[in-house]
């Protein structure tokens, strides 16, 4: 961020590397929202927005995007040359839905949407229930266990693997690949993070190319086959690279949100026994899924699994008095907007029946999360299955505040020790 932009705004610092802040960012976010709702963070080199209305408006404003390289060169933007250490990651990142802009984004979203349909997601419901049943069968007599590793992590990996059609023998690699890749979305990845992400993108890409070629020869009932075969009315198709990068994105975005949303949600519920008991009481009913869907929305609002996203300025503009130019970056604190009293009644309370619930967790505008229906379904079904199978679940330490992985852009529990029985 240039000095003129910084000088027009107050300065504040988000301690994104501080474990205390990562564990509980909400007091600081509330203070910023009240007293410094728009500020410049010199460490992040970004203008930062904290209020729901500002974030929602910017997400719909086409003067901001996820990329600017479709309009300008790096020299024109004043950006440094690309880091050769993460060339494979950068190539992937520039070729998928999340970081592309119209007209490319419009084309990709249209094609992927023809294959990754709500109907395909809902058709997974029976399979998700079966997977959850198998997982929980092994936990009923486990006593103490780590809910993240034993329950929250396995389901999204298995569902994405089955959705895509990844063979059983390769599935153990998906979680480590995803964990390595998403570290490069944090503000200051280390060289080791870069190397691990490069290896993960390269290895996953090779697997997906092989699977794509196999599905062209021998189609199956899976998403890779659908993506290989999909074409629009004009006959346009996804290229091999677009197919590969789309599948990697589906793993990363869907998996991380699901794991972190479920584990943080269960922590929030178990720290409020009356809330947990309310869901336990509702769970046996055959028609309880709508109530769990509503509860899932509130949990995604209350403790946002993806607290901060960013947008890049695409044309000269003024934002809250700061004069911005193409290439400048704006950080959007979804976690803060989701606790804004201007948008939510009693925002710091967990209200499982909250409706309406205009949370920002899946974004807004053209980049609204394509995988949101799957993440919502997984979270609702996972919560209901857990309440049915382990109604007496409790925290191993009643004062547990969570052991987090350390990232803030993608914020998740490293483990959550619980006791059943």
C-alpha positions, 0 to 999 in steps of 0.5 A, spaced: 500 500 500 502 506 498 503 512 502 497 516 500 492 511 501 496 509 508 496 517 510 488 517 509 486 512 514 488 510 521 493 505 522 492 498 526 495 491 526 492 485 526 496 480 530 495 474 525 501 470 527 499 471 535 496 464 537 492 468 542 489 472 537 488 466 533 485 462 538 480 468 540 480 474 535 473 476 537 475 481 542 480 485 538 475 485 532 469 488 536 474 493 538 476 495 531 469 494 528 467 500 534 473 504 533 477 503 527 472 500 522 477 501 516 484 502 517 491 500 514 495 495 516 502 496 515 504 489 516 499 486 511 500 492 507 492 492 506 486 496 507 482 492 512 474 492 512 471 490 519 463 492 518 458 487 515 455 493 510 462 495 507 464 488 506 458 486 503 458 492 498 465 491 496 464 483 495 459 486 490 463 491 487 466 489 480 471 495 481 475 489 485 477 482 484 480 476 486 486 478 480 488 484 476 493 480 472 487 479 466 488 487 466 495 489 467 502 487 467 506 486 474 510 492 472 504 496 471 501 494 478 508 495 481 508 488 483 515 484 484 516 478 479 513 472 481 517 467 486 520 462 482 519 457 488 512 457 487 511 457 480 507 451 480 502 453 485 501 460 482 500 457 475 494 453 479 492 459 482 491 463 476 487 458 472 481 456 477 475 459 479 477 463 485 482 467 482 480 468 475 475 474 473 470 475 467 470 473 462 474 467 464 471 466 470 464 467 467 466 461 462 469 456 468 463 457 473 458 456 467 462 449 465 463 447 472 456 449 474 453 444 469 457 438 472 457 440 479 450 441 480 445 441 487 442 435 484 449 431 484 450 434 491 444 432 494 444 425 491 450 424 496 446 424 502 445 417 503 453 416 502 454 421 507 450 418 512 453 411 511 460 414 512 458 417 518 455 411 521 462 407 519 466 413 523 461 413 529 461 406 530 468 406 532 468 412 536 462 409 541 466 405 545 473 409 544 472 413 551 477 419 549 479 421 542 481 427 538 474 430 534 478 433 529 482 427 527 477 422 528 471 425 526 471 432 523 477 430 518 475 424 515 468 425 512 470 431 507 476 427 505 472 421 503 466 425 500 471 429 496 474 423 494 468 419 492 465 425 488 471 426 484 472 418 483 479 418 487 481 411 488 481 408 495 489 407 494 490 414 493 485 417 498 490 418 504 494 423 500 488 428 499 488 431 506 496 432 507 496 435 500 490 440 502 494 442 508 500 444 504 497 448 499 492 452 503 498 455 507 500 459 501 494 463 502 497 465 509 500 472 509 507 470 510 508 463 508 515 460 509 520 457 504 518 450 507 511 452 506 512 454 499 516 447 497 511 443 500 505 446 496 509 446 490 510 438 491 502 437 493 500 441 487 505 437 482 503 430 485 495 432 485 495 434 478 499 428 476 494 424 479 488 428 476 491 428 469 491 420 470 484 420 472 482 425 467 485 420 461 482 414 464 475 417 465 475 419 457 477 412 456 472 409 461 467 414 463 464 413 471 459 416 475 463 421 478 465 428 478 471 427 474 467 424 468 462 429 468 467 435 468 471 431 462 464 430 458 461 437 460 460 442 454 456 448 453 451 450 448 457 452 443 461 446 444 466 449 449 469 444 454 474 445 460 481 444 458 485 438 461 489 444 466 482 447 467 479 440 469 485 439 474 485 446 477 478 445 478 478 439 482 484 441 486 480 447 488 474 443 490 478 439 495 482 445 498 476 450 499 470 444 500 475 440 505 478 446 509 471 449 510 468 443 512 473 440 517 474 447 520 467 449 521 465 442 524 470 442 529 469 449 531 462 448 531 462 442 536 467 446 540 462 452 541 456 447 542 460 443 548 462 449 551 454 451 551 451 444 554 444 447 553 445 448 546 448 441 545 442 438 549 437 442 544 440 439 538 441 432 542 433 432 543 432 434 536 436 429 533 432 423 533 426 426 529 426 423 522 424 430 520 430 434 524 435 435 518 432 442 517 433 444 524 440 442 523 441 446 517 439 452 521 444 450 526 449 449 521 448 456 518 449 459 525 455 455 527 458 458 520 457 465 522 459 464 530 466 462 529 468 463 521 472 458 519 475 462 513 476 469 517 479 473 512 479 474 504 482 479 500 480 483 494 484 487 489 483 494 486 482 493 479 481 501 477 483 507 481 478 509 486 476 512 493 475 508 499 473 511 505 477 517 503 483 513 501 485 513 494 487 506 491 490 504 484 490 498 481 493 492 484 492 495 491 489 490 496 483 490 501 482 485 506 475 483 508 474 481 515 469 476 514 469 474 522 468 481 524 462 482 519 459 476 522 459 479 529 456 486 527 450 488 531 448 492 525 447 486 521 445 481 527 441 481 533 445 479 539 451 477 534 456 475 540 450 470 542 450 463 539 442 462 537 441 456 533 434 458 530 437 464 528 433 466 521 435 470 517 442 469 517 446 473 512 453 471 514 459 472 510 462 465 510 461 463 503 462 470 500 457 474 496 457 476 488 460 472 483 465 469 487 460 466 492 463 459 494 461 454 489 462 448 494 457 452 499 451 447 498 456 441 499 459 444 505 452 446 508 450 438 507 456 435 510 456 440 516 448 439 518 449 431 517 455 431 521 452 434 527 446 430 527 449 424 526 454 426 532 448 428 536 444 421 535 450 417 536 454 420 542 449 424 546 453 425 552 459 427 548 463 432 552 470 436 552 475 432 556 477 439 559 471 443 560 475 450 560 478 448 553 479 454 548 481 450 542 488 448 540 489 451 533 493 450 527 496 457 527 493 460 521 488 466 521 486 466 513 484 459 514 483 458 521 482 451 524 483 447 530 489 442 530 485 437 535 479 437 540 480 432 545 473 430 547 470 424 551 464 420 550 460 416 555 
